[in-house]
Structure formats: structure tokens, C-alpha cells
Amino acid sequence: MPLSLKPPRPGKSPNWTIRGTYLGVRLDESTGTPDEALARRILKVREREIERGRTAAPITADAPVGPSFVEAAVAYMEATGPDPFLGRFDAAAGKWASGLIPHFGDKPCAEIRQAEIDAAAIALYPNATPMTRNRQVYTPASAVLKHAGFDFKIRRPKGWRGKARVDWMQPEQAFRLMAVAKAADPEFGIFLAFLLYTGCRVGEALKLTCDRLTIGEAFAYLAETKNDDPRGIHLPPFLVAELANHPRGLDRGRSKVFRFVKCGRLYTLMREAKEKAGADVAFVTFHTLRHTWATWMRRYGRLDTRGLMATGAWRDAASAARYEHVVVSEEARKANLLPTPTKARRRAR
């Protein structure tokens, strides 16, 4: 029997089901959505996966199933902090609302492979861009599965990188944003200064503990980064002075330097700071501070691409090379020698 959609049964799950056999592969699984149109799109995704031979290996009766997705997701958030894209627990209703947790539910992690993640992206964000689907489905799903021990290479949706853009702030804009943030919440202002003067990603900065910070030596140590490489960080004098005035002090052992977690409140603080700082910083995100650090290191620190890589903030030259265009080359400065109406033309030799 070819693959077909089965409608929801009264009193059962409200979601459509895919059932049947295609190219010798038998399926009997939920689409995770009550929308018939979306269910049909998910069916097509499953057919393409089967055609390409990318289906998950069959789960045998004696194979260890492992944790369910909800169990793995909860364990992941207990270790790293809340993630709005995984889900939000509605205490009043006694269930998870929105996100990947209610989508996958009790499905074993061992049964969640490329096709299931592709289908989740379509079901949860039918009209979203590849970048949004990557950020809100592929990345958190990969993190949960990897944390649970199911580490396989996940293909990202085509176009997930988007167009390469490097936005940065001029010094006056950055100083104004930090001042406004510090006035509203001193620790948040110092947090922005840390991102701006170290080039750390938000997640890296939030993991930093006080015992890894040596103010007297202007040094911080990140044992874990996005690239899985440890990184030593130099703290410029301005940042040392800011950290020395941390409202909660830094003599707190293995406590985290900053009290924030990567959740809605942190982004609210940034939004409020931008609104007070002026319309010309509306484009700023937390990652803009990393771009600004790299740009300033090129423009004012005189580092080239190799120099940026030597800081340890990037593993490959392609990523660091994005900042080459923020400085003018010596060759381009030769334009100063071009003839003008007020300057005699030199004969070319």
C-alpha cells in the first residue's frame, strides 16, 4: 500500500498520520500537525527522504530506545538554561505549550532523525525563512539530541546561512548604548561591555565563572566555546575597570560572573536599552557586539585576517575574512595621488 494520510480519529490525537509503504520502507507515524495541508507537505518530505536513502535505521525490539525527546530536552535545559524554542511549560494547563517539546513529545530520541527534524520545521514554521527554521528548529533539536548522546550530522535547510552581513557600531553608538544599559541595570551594562571588548558570544559569556576570571592579570578563560576549543581572553583596561565594579563582586568561587540566562528577560533588557539609546542603534543585537569587536580590532587594532584568527575567536579564515572590507587597503589609498583640478598632473612613468 503506498504512503497515504490518515485523518485524526475522534477521541485520539488531533494530528494526521502517515501510513503505508514506499520503495520498500514501511511507515506508520504521526505528522505532528492537525493541518491537512501541512501534513501533505510533510508526506512529500518523507517520500523524498526515502528516495534518497536517508531514512533512519529500523529500531529493533531489543535495541535500547533511550530517553524520549521531552526527557532529553528537560535534561538539556537543566544543564544549560531555558530555551523558548524548545518549549514553555504552562503550569495552569499542566502541559508544554509551543515549541519542539510538544511537537515531539514522548517520541524516543533514537527515532528522531533528519526526516523528523525536517518535518518539524515545516509543521512548526510553515512560512518561515530557512534562517528562522534553522535557529528555531534545527539548532535546538541538534543540541538536545547531542546532549542525549545521539550525535549525527544534521543537514541544515538550504539558505540557512542567509546573506553574509556584518553590522557594527561606531564608538559613539556603542558608548551610548552601554551607558543607557548601565543606568538601568549596572550588571547588564557590564555584561554588554564584556561582549564588546572580548568578542565573546552570549552563551560563552553567560557560562563564565568567577574562578575563571583573573582581574589582576587582565585574563579570563573559557573552557568551552562554540567551536569546542578552549580560549584565553585578554581583558582591556576599560573592561577590567568595569568588572572591578561588578555590583555583586567577583569573589564568588565557581558562581557565574553574570546572573543572566538566555531567555526572554535578557532580550527585554536589550530592547529597552536600545529604545532609550536612540533609533540609530535599533539594528543592534547581542551578536552585533561581537561584530563590533572584530571590526574595531581591524580598524583600530590593525589586525589582519590572520591576526583575528590568532585571537582564538574563529577557527577558519573564511569567517574571519568577513571583516576585511571594514578597512581601506594601502593600494586603495593610492587614490590620493589621482589628478584633481587644484593639483598638477604628474606624468606617468
PyMOL commands that set and color helices and strands:
alter all, ss='L'
color gray80, all
select helices_A, chain A and resi 36-51+69-80+100-104+109-111+114-124+130-147+171-184+186-198+202-207+210-212+215-217+237-244+264-277+279-281+286-299+305-310+317-326+332-337
alter helices_A, ss='H'
color red, helices_A
select strands_A, chain A and resi 4-6+17-22+25-30+88-90+95-97+213-214+219-222+231-234
alter strands_A, ss='S'
color yellow, strands_A
deselect
rebuild
show_as cartoon
